[in-house]
């Protein structure tokens, strides 16, 4: 089964500049392995040494965050859209 994977701008150097790549796999864990085979170094940027997605990386499947689903075991289906989105820190400066 095939689906679309969104790659954030800071990691596109690993995908030859592509913002979207085709993905395959039965779940997020398998997707990460397949992406690593095609784009070496990508999994290292997205995951901790134990293979779990880094805490500051949000993974959305069709707009739903994977941690609210089944985590890395979240099943993927034909036509799904997966997005890896780094969390951003910061905010507004309060003027007094």
VEXSEDO-369723 format. One record per atom (N, C-alpha, C): residue in one letter; x, y, z. Coordinates in nm, 3 decimals, m for minus. Each point is the difference from the previous one (the first is absolute). Layout:
<recs>
REC type    east   north      up
REC    A       X       Y       Z
...
</recs>
This chain:
<recs>
REC type    east   north      up
REC    X   0.083  m0.117   0.000
REC    X  m0.083   0.117   0.000
REC    X   0.088   0.124   0.000
REC    X  m0.045   0.103  m0.064
REC    X   0.080   0.122  m0.011
REC    X  m0.077   0.117   0.058
REC    X   0.075   0.094   0.053
REC    X  m0.058   0.121   0.056
REC    X   0.103   0.112  m0.009
REC    X  m0.040   0.120   0.034
REC    X   0.086   0.118  m0.010
REC    X   0.057   0.033   0.137
REC    X   0.130   0.035   0.001
REC    X   0.068   0.038   0.123
REC    X   0.054   0.142  m0.017
REC    X  m0.039   0.089   0.091
REC    X   0.050   0.138  m0.001
REC    X   0.129   0.005   0.081
REC    X   0.105   0.060  m0.060
REC    X   0.130   0.015   0.063
REC    X   0.020   0.148   0.034
REC    X   0.029   0.033   0.127
REC    X   0.019   0.140   0.037
REC    X   0.125   0.060  m0.065
REC    X  m0.002   0.130  m0.022
REC    X   0.110   0.070  m0.068
REC    X   0.139  m0.033   0.054
REC    X   0.022  m0.005   0.132
REC    X   0.136  m0.026   0.049
REC    X   0.054  m0.139  m0.038
REC    X  m0.087  m0.093  m0.037
REC    X   0.046  m0.136  m0.033
REC    X  m0.001  m0.029  m0.150
REC    X  m0.040   0.095  m0.079
REC    X  m0.009  m0.023  m0.145
REC    X   0.136  m0.018  m0.065
REC    X   0.107   0.042   0.068
REC    X   0.134  m0.025  m0.054
REC    X   0.025  m0.150  m0.012
REC    X  m0.069  m0.080   0.082
REC    X   0.015  m0.145  m0.002
REC    X  m0.087  m0.066  m0.106
REC    X  m0.098   0.074  m0.053
REC    X  m0.091  m0.055  m0.102
REC    X   0.022   0.065  m0.136
REC    X   0.117   0.059  m0.019
REC    X   0.028   0.065  m0.128
REC    X  m0.087   0.123  m0.022
REC    X  m0.042   0.064   0.108
REC    X  m0.081   0.120  m0.012
REC    X  m0.150  m0.024  m0.012
REC    X  m0.041  m0.126   0.000
REC    X  m0.142  m0.032  m0.016
REC    X  m0.079   0.031   0.127
REC    X  m0.112   0.070  m0.015
REC    X  m0.088   0.028   0.112
REC    X  m0.095  m0.117   0.027
REC    X  m0.032  m0.075  m0.105
REC    X  m0.088  m0.116   0.012
REC    X   0.066  m0.118  m0.069
REC    X  m0.005  m0.114   0.067
REC    X   0.053  m0.124  m0.057
REC    X  m0.107  m0.107   0.012
REC    X   0.012  m0.103  m0.081
REC    X  m0.091  m0.113   0.011
REC    X   0.044  m0.087   0.115
REC    X  m0.097  m0.049   0.075
REC    X   0.030  m0.087   0.113
REC    X  m0.069  m0.133  m0.014
REC    X   0.054  m0.097   0.071
REC    X  m0.058  m0.134   0.006
REC    X   0.019  m0.053   0.141
REC    X  m0.076  m0.100   0.035
REC    X   0.015  m0.066   0.128
REC    X  m0.134  m0.024   0.066
REC    X   0.000  m0.095   0.091
REC    X  m0.125  m0.035   0.068
REC    X  m0.030   0.093   0.116
REC    X   0.105   0.065   0.054
REC    X  m0.017   0.091   0.113
REC    X   0.114   0.102  m0.001
REC    X  m0.002   0.092   0.097
REC    X   0.102   0.106   0.005
REC    X   0.139  m0.060   0.017
REC    X   0.015  m0.101   0.084
REC    X   0.132  m0.062   0.022
REC    X   0.058  m0.055  m0.129
REC    X  m0.082  m0.070  m0.077
REC    X   0.049  m0.055  m0.127
REC    X   0.026   0.111  m0.101
REC    X  m0.084   0.101  m0.002
REC    X   0.023   0.115  m0.087
REC    X   0.137   0.062   0.026
REC    X   0.035   0.018   0.126
REC    X   0.130   0.059   0.035
REC    X   0.115  m0.084  m0.053
REC    X  m0.011  m0.132   0.009
REC    X   0.105  m0.089  m0.052
REC    X   0.012   0.013  m0.152
REC    X  m0.113   0.005  m0.067
REC    X   0.000   0.011  m0.147
REC    X   0.055   0.136  m0.043
REC    X  m0.039   0.106   0.070
REC    X   0.053   0.132  m0.032
REC    X   0.151   0.004   0.020
REC    X   0.049  m0.063   0.105
REC    X   0.145  m0.002   0.027
REC    X   0.075  m0.070  m0.113
REC    X  m0.058  m0.106  m0.054
REC    X   0.064  m0.073  m0.111
REC    X   0.012   0.089  m0.124
REC    X  m0.099   0.085  m0.022
REC    X   0.002   0.089  m0.116
REC    X   0.075   0.130   0.025
REC    X  m0.005   0.047   0.125
REC    X   0.059   0.129   0.036
REC    X   0.085  m0.017   0.127
REC    X   0.121  m0.053  m0.015
REC    X   0.086  m0.025   0.117
REC    X   0.018   0.124   0.087
REC    X  m0.014  m0.020   0.130
REC    X   0.015   0.108   0.096
REC    X  m0.131   0.061   0.045
REC    X  m0.108  m0.025  m0.074
REC    X  m0.130   0.059   0.034
REC    X  m0.053  m0.055   0.132
REC    X   0.006  m0.130   0.018
REC    X  m0.052  m0.060   0.122
REC    X   0.078   0.051   0.122
REC    X   0.129   0.016  m0.014
REC    X   0.082   0.051   0.111
REC    X  m0.046   0.139   0.044
REC    X  m0.045   0.080  m0.095
REC    X  m0.048   0.134   0.032
REC    X  m0.139  m0.003   0.064
REC    X  m0.079  m0.101  m0.034
REC    X  m0.138  m0.008   0.049
REC    X  m0.016  m0.082   0.127
REC    X   0.096  m0.092   0.026
REC    X  m0.018  m0.097   0.108
REC    X   0.115   0.003   0.100
REC    X  m0.033  m0.044   0.121
REC    X   0.101  m0.025   0.103
REC    X   0.074  m0.130  m0.036
REC    X   0.105  m0.031   0.074
REC    X   0.076  m0.121  m0.024
REC    X  m0.081  m0.128   0.015
REC    X  m0.109   0.005   0.078
REC    X  m0.084  m0.117   0.020
REC    X  m0.105  m0.017  m0.109
REC    X   0.002   0.089  m0.101
REC    X  m0.093  m0.011  m0.112
REC    X  m0.131   0.075   0.020
REC    X  m0.020   0.056   0.118
REC    X  m0.123   0.077   0.025
REC    X   0.016   0.141  m0.056
REC    X  m0.108   0.052  m0.053
REC    X   0.002   0.136  m0.055
REC    X   0.036   0.098   0.111
REC    X   0.091   0.091  m0.033
REC    X   0.043   0.101   0.097
REC    X  m0.120   0.078   0.052
REC    X   0.009   0.039   0.127
REC    X  m0.111   0.068   0.066
REC    X  m0.039   0.131  m0.070
REC    X   0.097   0.070  m0.058
REC    X  m0.031   0.129  m0.064
REC    X  m0.046  m0.014  m0.145
REC    X  m0.013  m0.124  m0.048
REC    X  m0.052  m0.023  m0.135
REC    X  m0.144  m0.048   0.012
REC    X  m0.092   0.075  m0.058
REC    X  m0.140  m0.041  m0.004
REC    X  m0.024  m0.072  m0.132
REC    X  m0.067  m0.113   0.007
REC    X  m0.032  m0.077  m0.120
REC    X  m0.152  m0.001  m0.015
REC    X  m0.045   0.050  m0.114
REC    X  m0.143   0.006  m0.027
REC    X  m0.035  m0.097  m0.111
REC    X  m0.107  m0.075   0.022
REC    X  m0.055  m0.088  m0.102
REC    X  m0.139   0.054  m0.030
REC    X  m0.016   0.052  m0.121
REC    X  m0.128   0.061  m0.040
REC    X  m0.047   0.103   0.103
REC    X   0.093   0.078   0.053
REC    X  m0.033   0.106   0.093
REC    X  m0.011  m0.041   0.146
REC    X   0.016  m0.128   0.032
REC    X  m0.007  m0.046   0.138
REC    X   0.141  m0.032   0.049
REC    X   0.035   0.051   0.118
REC    X   0.133  m0.023   0.055
REC    X   0.013  m0.146   0.041
REC    X   0.111  m0.063  m0.039
REC    X   0.015  m0.145   0.022
REC    X  m0.002  m0.038   0.147
REC    X   0.043   0.089   0.089
REC    X   0.003  m0.033   0.143
REC    X  m0.140  m0.012   0.058
REC    X  m0.100   0.058  m0.068
REC    X  m0.139  m0.015   0.044
REC    X  m0.063  m0.124  m0.062
REC    X   0.074  m0.065  m0.088
REC    X  m0.046  m0.123  m0.064
REC    X   0.074  m0.118   0.063
REC    X   0.083  m0.068  m0.077
REC    X   0.072  m0.116   0.051
REC    X   0.151   0.019  m0.005
REC    X   0.045   0.126   0.000
REC    X   0.143   0.027  m0.004
REC    X   0.062  m0.055  m0.126
REC    X   0.122  m0.053   0.012
REC    X   0.071  m0.054  m0.115
REC    X  m0.070  m0.122  m0.062
REC    X  m0.094  m0.060   0.075
REC    X  m0.075  m0.116  m0.050
REC    X  m0.128   0.042  m0.073
REC    X  m0.021   0.130  m0.018
REC    X  m0.120   0.047  m0.071
REC    X   0.000  m0.055  m0.141
REC    X  m0.106  m0.074  m0.037
REC    X  m0.007  m0.057  m0.135
REC    X  m0.013   0.109  m0.106
REC    X   0.058  m0.027  m0.116
REC    X  m0.009   0.091  m0.114
REC    X  m0.076  m0.069  m0.113
REC    X  m0.069   0.081  m0.079
REC    X  m0.084  m0.053  m0.107
REC    X   0.024   0.075  m0.130
REC    X  m0.036  m0.064  m0.108
REC    X   0.010   0.060  m0.134
REC    X  m0.063   0.140   0.002
REC    X   0.073   0.097  m0.052
REC    X  m0.051   0.135  m0.012
REC    X   0.018   0.088   0.123
REC    X   0.053  m0.056   0.110
REC    X   0.023   0.082   0.120
REC    X   0.101   0.110  m0.029
REC    X  m0.006   0.104   0.079
REC    X   0.099   0.107  m0.002
REC    X   0.068   0.004   0.135
REC    X   0.131  m0.018   0.000
REC    X   0.079   0.001   0.123
REC    X   0.088   0.125  m0.004
REC    X   0.006   0.070   0.113
REC    X   0.083   0.121   0.008
REC    X   0.086  m0.006   0.125
REC    X   0.128   0.025  m0.018
REC    X   0.094   0.012   0.112
REC    X   0.021   0.150   0.022
REC    X  m0.042   0.049   0.117
REC    X   0.003   0.143   0.028
REC    X   0.078   0.024   0.130
REC    X   0.115   0.070  m0.009
REC    X   0.073   0.032   0.123
REC    X  m0.077   0.103   0.083
REC    X  m0.004  m0.021   0.130
REC    X  m0.064   0.097   0.089
REC    X   0.087   0.124   0.005
REC    X  m0.062   0.113   0.006
REC    X   0.072   0.127   0.004
REC    X  m0.009   0.059   0.140
REC    X   0.110   0.049   0.049
REC    X   0.001   0.067   0.130
REC    X  m0.004   0.150  m0.024
REC    X  m0.042   0.070   0.100
REC    X   0.000   0.146  m0.011
REC    X  m0.134   0.058   0.034
REC    X  m0.018   0.123  m0.035
REC    X  m0.124   0.068   0.031
REC    X   0.018   0.149  m0.017
REC    X  m0.096   0.071   0.047
REC    X   0.004   0.146  m0.012
REC    X   0.070   0.060   0.119
REC    X   0.065   0.112  m0.024
REC    X   0.062   0.076   0.109
REC    X  m0.106   0.090   0.057
REC    X  m0.017  m0.008   0.129
REC    X  m0.103   0.080   0.066
REC    X   0.054   0.140   0.028
REC    X  m0.071   0.098  m0.047
REC    X   0.034   0.139   0.024
REC    X  m0.074   0.048   0.124
REC    X   0.070   0.062   0.094
REC    X  m0.068   0.053   0.120
REC    X   0.008   0.150   0.005
</recs>
